[in-house]
Amino acid sequence: MPHHPSPEEMRLLQTALACQQQGDPAGAAQALAEALTLNPQNVDALQLSGILKAQTGLLEEGIALIRQAIRQAPSHVGAIYNLGMALSAAGRFDEAEEAYARAVAFRPTQPDLLTALANVQRQRSKNAEALATYRQAYAAASSHPMTTLNLGTMLVEMGLNEEALLVLEKAAALSPNNPIALSTLATVCENLGRAEEAKSWRGKLSPLTN
């Protein structure tokens, strides 16, 4: 069972977070090291140390620390998600997919976890699985602009232009100045032989890219 942090550990964690926010990674690292000296099993200190290592390019050290945190708290979704992020940054996409899938198993309707899983599935050219996961994310957050756009662009990639058009029109309505939504809409309309609609979407895009 994870140890409950002492008041001093909590103070050091708060100091580390403040240092990170102020752009002082050395100060953050020092505070986290002190917290881990007090309690080497402090889950938050372990995972924050791992994140900091990963952010400064020490990916393998960061991954090891985050894994250590997860061993202490196997259901810590934030640590599992951050492990996926570090593994992705290290190009270890198969392991990243496993991490994100584990996080999704704990929180199956959380859009950012589903999107992270879908993104790495897409990176691995597992397009059918990625599309299914983007659909799950969209079902959980259909009013979120990026969730909607992600599904729309994946549908285009899969050649499902009619459905993509409906989803991307919603994405453009949610985020009218998003150039990716507008340009992809224009492409979909061209794919469908709707030249005038494509021209209209490109007209809306032009002021944003000039």
C-alpha positions as CSV (number, residue, x, y, z in Angstrom):
1,M,0.0,0.0,0.0
2,P,1.4,3.4,-0.9
3,H,2.8,5.5,2.0
4,H,0.8,8.7,2.8
5,P,3.1,11.7,2.3
6,S,4.2,13.6,5.4
7,P,3.7,17.3,5.6
8,E,7.3,17.9,4.7
9,E,7.0,15.6,1.6
10,M,3.9,17.6,0.6
11,R,5.8,20.9,1.0
12,L,8.7,19.6,-1.1
13,L,6.2,18.4,-3.8
14,Q,4.6,21.9,-3.9
15,T,8.0,23.5,-4.1
16,A,8.9,21.2,-7.1
17,L,5.7,22.1,-8.9
18,A,6.2,25.8,-8.3
19,C,9.8,25.5,-9.6
20,Q,8.5,23.7,-12.8
21,Q,5.9,26.4,-13.3
22,Q,8.6,29.1,-12.9
23,G,11.0,27.4,-15.4
24,D,13.4,26.2,-12.8
25,P,14.0,22.5,-13.5
26,A,17.1,22.3,-11.3
27,G,15.1,23.6,-8.3
28,A,12.3,21.1,-9.0
29,A,14.8,18.3,-9.3
30,Q,16.4,19.3,-5.9
31,A,13.0,19.4,-4.2
32,L,12.0,16.0,-5.6
33,A,15.3,14.5,-4.6
34,E,14.8,15.7,-1.0
35,A,11.3,14.2,-1.0
36,L,12.6,10.9,-2.2
37,T,15.3,10.9,0.4
38,L,12.5,11.2,3.0
39,N,10.4,8.5,1.3
40,P,11.8,6.6,-1.6
41,Q,8.3,5.2,-2.3
42,N,6.6,8.6,-2.7
43,V,4.5,8.0,-5.8
44,D,4.1,11.6,-6.8
45,A,7.8,12.4,-6.3
46,L,8.8,9.4,-8.4
47,Q,6.5,10.2,-11.3
48,L,7.3,13.9,-11.2
49,S,11.0,13.1,-11.2
50,G,10.4,10.8,-14.2
51,I,8.5,13.5,-16.1
52,L,11.3,16.0,-15.4
53,K,13.9,13.5,-16.5
54,A,12.0,12.8,-19.7
55,Q,11.4,16.5,-20.4
56,T,15.2,17.2,-20.1
57,G,16.0,14.4,-22.6
58,L,16.9,11.6,-20.1
59,L,14.1,9.4,-21.4
60,E,15.2,6.1,-20.2
61,E,15.8,7.4,-16.6
62,G,12.4,9.1,-16.7
63,I,10.7,5.9,-17.9
64,A,12.3,3.9,-15.1
65,L,11.2,6.3,-12.5
66,I,7.6,6.4,-13.7
67,R,7.5,2.6,-13.8
68,Q,8.7,2.6,-10.2
69,A,5.8,4.9,-9.3
70,I,3.4,2.6,-11.0
71,R,4.7,-0.4,-9.1
72,Q,3.8,1.5,-5.9
73,A,0.4,2.6,-7.2
74,P,-0.7,0.3,-10.1
75,S,-4.0,2.2,-10.6
76,H,-2.5,5.7,-10.8
77,V,-3.9,6.7,-14.1
78,G,-1.8,9.9,-14.3
79,A,1.4,8.0,-13.9
80,I,0.3,5.4,-16.5
81,Y,-0.5,8.2,-19.0
82,N,2.8,9.9,-18.3
83,L,4.6,6.6,-18.9
84,G,2.8,6.4,-22.3
85,M,4.0,10.0,-23.1
86,A,7.6,9.2,-22.2
87,L,7.6,5.9,-24.2
88,S,6.1,7.7,-27.2
89,A,8.9,10.4,-26.9
90,A,11.4,7.5,-26.9
91,G,9.9,6.0,-30.0
92,R,8.7,2.9,-28.2
93,F,5.3,3.1,-29.6
94,D,4.3,-0.5,-28.9
95,E,4.9,-0.1,-25.2
96,A,3.3,3.4,-25.3
97,E,0.1,1.8,-26.8
98,E,0.1,-0.8,-23.9
99,A,0.4,2.0,-21.4
100,Y,-2.4,4.1,-22.9
101,A,-4.6,1.0,-23.2
102,R,-4.1,0.3,-19.5
103,A,-5.0,3.9,-18.6
104,V,-8.2,3.7,-20.8
105,A,-9.1,0.4,-19.0
106,F,-9.3,2.4,-15.8
107,R,-11.1,5.4,-17.3
108,P,-12.8,4.2,-20.6
109,T,-14.7,7.5,-21.2
110,Q,-11.9,10.0,-20.6
111,P,-11.3,11.7,-24.0
112,D,-7.6,12.7,-23.6
113,L,-6.7,9.1,-22.7
114,L,-8.6,7.7,-25.7
115,T,-7.1,10.3,-28.0
116,A,-3.6,9.4,-26.8
117,L,-4.3,5.8,-27.4
118,A,-5.7,6.5,-30.9
119,N,-2.8,8.7,-31.8
120,V,-0.2,6.0,-31.1
121,Q,-2.4,3.4,-32.9
122,R,-2.3,5.7,-35.8
123,Q,1.4,6.1,-35.5
124,R,1.7,2.3,-35.7
125,S,-0.5,2.2,-38.8
126,K,-3.2,0.4,-36.9
127,N,-5.8,2.5,-38.7
128,A,-8.9,0.4,-38.0
129,E,-8.1,0.3,-34.3
130,A,-7.3,4.0,-34.3
131,L,-10.6,4.9,-36.0
132,A,-12.5,2.8,-33.4
133,T,-10.7,4.6,-30.6
134,Y,-11.3,8.0,-32.1
135,R,-15.0,7.1,-32.3
136,Q,-14.9,6.3,-28.6
137,A,-13.3,9.6,-27.8
138,Y,-15.9,11.4,-29.9
139,A,-18.7,9.6,-28.2
140,A,-17.3,10.8,-24.9
141,A,-16.8,14.4,-25.9
142,S,-18.6,15.3,-29.2
143,S,-18.4,19.0,-28.5
144,H,-14.7,19.1,-28.1
145,P,-13.1,20.7,-31.2
146,M,-9.9,18.6,-31.3
147,T,-11.7,15.3,-30.6
148,T,-14.0,16.1,-33.4
149,L,-11.2,17.1,-35.8
150,N,-9.2,14.0,-34.9
151,L,-12.1,11.7,-35.9
152,G,-12.7,13.7,-39.1
153,T,-9.1,13.5,-40.3
154,M,-9.0,9.8,-39.5
155,L,-12.2,9.2,-41.5
156,V,-10.6,11.1,-44.5
157,E,-7.5,8.9,-44.2
158,M,-9.7,5.8,-44.3
159,G,-11.5,7.1,-47.4
160,L,-14.9,7.6,-45.6
161,N,-15.5,11.0,-47.1
162,E,-19.3,11.3,-46.6
163,E,-19.0,10.7,-42.9
164,A,-15.9,12.8,-42.7
165,L,-17.7,15.7,-44.2
166,L,-20.4,15.7,-41.5
167,V,-17.8,15.4,-38.7
168,L,-15.5,18.0,-40.1
169,E,-18.3,20.5,-40.7
170,K,-19.0,20.1,-37.0
171,A,-15.3,20.6,-36.2
172,A,-15.3,23.8,-38.3
173,A,-18.4,25.0,-36.4
174,L,-16.8,24.4,-33.1
175,S,-13.5,26.0,-34.1
176,P,-14.2,28.3,-37.1
177,N,-10.6,29.5,-37.5
178,N,-8.8,26.2,-37.4
179,P,-6.9,25.9,-40.6
180,I,-6.6,22.1,-40.5
181,A,-10.4,21.7,-40.3
182,L,-10.9,24.2,-43.1
183,S,-8.3,22.7,-45.4
184,T,-9.4,19.2,-44.7
185,L,-13.0,20.1,-45.4
186,A,-11.9,21.6,-48.8
187,T,-10.1,18.4,-49.6
188,V,-13.1,16.2,-48.7
189,C,-15.4,18.3,-50.8
190,E,-13.0,17.9,-53.7
191,N,-12.9,14.1,-53.1
192,L,-16.7,14.1,-53.3
193,G,-16.8,16.2,-56.5
194,R,-18.2,19.3,-54.7
195,A,-16.0,21.9,-56.3
196,E,-18.0,25.0,-55.2
197,E,-18.1,23.9,-51.6
198,A,-14.4,23.2,-51.7
199,K,-13.8,26.6,-53.1
200,S,-15.9,28.1,-50.4
201,W,-13.9,26.4,-47.6
202,R,-10.6,27.4,-49.2
203,G,-11.9,31.0,-49.3
204,K,-12.4,30.9,-45.5
205,L,-8.9,29.4,-45.1
206,S,-7.1,32.0,-47.2
207,P,-7.2,35.0,-44.7
208,L,-5.8,32.6,-42.0
209,T,-2.8,31.6,-43.9
210,N,-1.8,34.9,-45.6
